[in-house]
């Protein structure tokens, strides 16, 4: 079974989570065969380790981590690679893929430009 983890910074404000949860629901509707979880670096739960553990308990053998960061700061450059190395060590039988931060993706940049100019 395949899975996606939408990885974001985190916030104590419950309204802040709504875009991530909406994205999770949209992916689940478009690809019901893929399990989707949100995970956060700090300030709220679940963290990345907990989300991945939950997915491995559901027999996920392939997990794609999507960093929901617009900028590639310290969290994307330093913290996330460390977490990914920990996951790969802890779950050697799981294939992990960590995509670049969404803020680097040309489609997102194009969409943001359209939003700004329409």
N, C-alpha and C positions, 0 to 999 in steps of 0.2 A: 504494500500500500504506500502511496505517495502522500506527502504532506507539505504544507507551506506555513512558515511562521512569519507573521508580519511584525517586525521588530522596530519599536519606537522608543523614544526617550523616556516617557512617562510623566505623569502629573498627578497631583492630589485632587485636582478638579475633575469631577466625574463627567462634565460636559466636554472636556478635552479629548476623552476617549471615543466620542461618537464617530468621528471620521474613520478611525481605524476599525471600529466595529462595523460600520457601514461597508467598508471595503471588504472585510471578512465575509459578510453576508452576500455581497455581490459575487465574490469568487466562488463561494459555496453554491450559489444559484447557477453560475455558469459552468462549474466543474464539480458536480456533486460526488464524483468518485475520489476527490482529493480532500483530505482533512485540512482545515485551516484553523490556526490559532493566532491570537495576538500575544505578544510578549513585550516586556518593558525593561529598560536598563535600570531604572531607579524610580522611586517614589510611589510605585504601585505594583500590583501583582497581576498575573504571574510573571516571574522573571524568565529569562531565556532558558535556563537550566530546567526549571519546573515545567515549562511548556514542552520542551523536547522530551523530558522524562515521561510526561503524559502520552505523547505521541508514540514513544517506543513501547509503552504498555499496550498500545493498540496495534502493535506489530508493524509500525511504519519502518520501512527499510530505506527510504529516500526522503530527505528533508531539505527543502530549499528555504533559506533565510533571506527575507527581503528587508533591507534596512530602510525604514521610512524616514530618512533624513534628507532635507533639501541641500544642506551644506555638508561638506566632508571635513568635519572638525575632528577633534580628539577622539570622540566616541566612535566614529566610523573608522578612523585611521589606526587607533591604538586599542581601545577597549574591546571592540567587536572581534578583531582577529584573535585576541587572547581568549575570549569566550569560545570562539569557534575551535581553537586548538584544544581547549579543555573538553569540549563536546566530542571531538574526534577521538581523543584519548579514552574518554569514558564509554563511548559507544563505537568501538572499532568496526562493528558489523553494519553500521548505518552509513549510507552514502550522504554526505553533507555537501550542499552547494550554497555559497554565500554570494549573492549578487552585489554589484556596486550599489551605493546609495542611490535612491530613486532620483535625487536631484541632479545626478549626472546623466540620466537617460534622455536622449534627444526627443522622444515622444512626449515626455512630461514637460520638457522645456517648451516644446512647440505648443502644447495644450495651454500652458501658463501664458504664453505670448498671445494666444487667441483670446483667452479670458481677459487679458489686459487691454486688448484692442477692440473688443466687441461691445 
